[in-house]
Amino acid sequence: MKQQLVDKFAELFGDAEGVSTYFAPGRVNLIGEHTDYNGGHVFPCALTIGTYAAARKRNDRTINFYSINQSGKGLITTSLDDLTPSDAAGWTNYPKGVVWAFIGRGLEIPTGFDMVIGGDIPAGSGLSSSASLEVLTGFVLRDLYGLHDVTNIDLALIGQYSENNYNGMNCGIMDQFASAMGKKDNAILLDCATLEYEYAPIALKDAKIVVTNSKVKHSLVDSAYNERRAFCEKALEELQTRVNVKTLGDLTEEEFEANKDAIGDEVRMRRARHAVYENRRTIRAVEALKKGDVAEFGKLMNQSHVSLRDDYESSCPECDVLAEEAWKIDGVIGSRITGGGFGGCTVSIVRDDAIDVFKERITAAYKEKCSLTPEFYVVSIGDGPYKD
Ligand code: GLA
């Protein structure tokens, strides 16, 4: 990938002298879904797949972007003097938003740059191709312009800020944080209310994390994601008439049950119930994992799926088939939809000796029930962004 980007860079811009290459990972979330913007906990890990860039500073104010994954779109050009989002800018609204957010923070970007990117995360799969592109862009800017005071947590916050305020998607911090702070062989337990985090080694002994792509593309900006978030905010306001909490993540299940009648609508009540229970489930799941109780972790993953399916209604029929078929297979420790939802992937923990059977049976059942062929990735947990 790296050489391909450098070659393309030379072809587009005359030579590749002084070009640097960079990488930022995608992520998969093991448990803790739709809890981040509700002040709860998440437990994602960075992947070894992600987005790569070859980049170099220019002497003028022009910015050129090119993606080898979207070569049909050609070179997309903008300037430091024109950083408004536009439909014509397509995918470059993500890196443009990050440049805009850097400047908005008072970070100095005195010249434009040329950047060729390429990625190996299937787009729309829910493995955070956009967050990895945002973190990658921030990482490139920090390096090109010597902005060494910007930390990796800042890169995550800037990515989220630009996605919220430039791209109109009210995402939480999980994806950008997982990409910017990833650590090989570890998942990250992140308290999204405080940004306190700890790494937890994922030593599954005789099992692997398997991601299954439903091939149903999710489109979060247009989807019900922002609506889910608004419903949770409204439910929180209603609960706050009874209990003194800052976020849904502050509530225990018991406190929620004792006060849920303050929520004046059944759908809103279920959305909030998911957020409260999922947060507690995430804390318990990580405790179980630390004790080496992978079976308990898997059970909690399954409960997470049921809650996303029934209470949050952010699954889709295809991902329900993937998870429910997985639960039937001996050797599957847990399986659930992962990420924003409404399509995308499931994540499963599968015993090594069951992986082949898992792939065969899921493929057959999915073809029969949904007329689609799934794709599988056996996950390796990687590091955060790097330059090489
Ligand atoms: C998307 C968002 C995240 C998070 C998940 C759901 O991936 O970008 O912030 O809310 O959905 O857990």
Residues whose N, C-alpha, C, O or C-beta is under 5 A from the ligand:
A	BS01	GLA	G32 E33 H34 T35 D36 C171 G172 I173 M174 D175 G339 G340
